[in-house]
């Protein structure tokens, strides 16, 4: 009973950690932190390591917020009033600028630099260098709601927040944003302006716009994962064949609803020196959680972060498992075609517990 309780507590804690992934900061193609809860993204390289990132659920929503320069001018004026001029120049600042029809709010969070870096030039005094960027997030909410719904997020990653004003004086960001909108509207493969579509657009200076996985926003798919494995069960090495099917709700989801079939083969020596084979099959159901791709925008269904499954016997031969046996297993490591899967076999709920470890090669 104690083993079952500890195993359940561990799995629940891991599930809580993994399911929080979609709303935690992830990495863009330019290597900056952002949230990942939007269906579509536009990322624009502004040069000198400055990046504009837009997240939205509907293209019409970002169209309504296309005058970014006017909002940035509001932020510059407000930030000039409240900024701490005595703050060390190497401190990174994250600003959240929340707008509503009646007012606006500015939240500032600072992060000291962990590493002290210096730059030396000839005989001049060493200059302390700032290594972390400042970030500005702009969101629009509804009036009178403590938890407003945001349909658009605009983020600006700059070396320093004071650098936003020179960007505005040198032509602003609206022109670059309009170029991105033209690329979306002229896309030949799909009508990306439709509310049913989603896409990720990366626009780098001097390069053609690059679209990542444009298509239906909520298009589900099924992924099949065949494999062969060898497991250590009750001090015996047991080969197995596995076939799993994961239903994934869409490319922005990092969870698959899994049903699988595992056939294990036990061998016993007979009196005449031969071996008999005893096949035992389990039907498994559970969840598979995936890592995100390097762009941080879509999940990688071939890179398992964690899997949790419960199985029941559907075919028994021999006395290796009782009729009331059930199986609890997990995928804790996945690299390429190689998986590590610990498992527990329970007889009579908690009467007997047999731990095992399975090494799998497959998709």
Order of alpha helices (4+ residues) and beta strands (2+ residues): alpha-beta-beta-beta-beta-alpha-alpha-beta-beta-beta-beta-beta-beta-alpha-alpha-beta-beta-beta-beta-beta-beta-beta-beta-beta-beta-beta
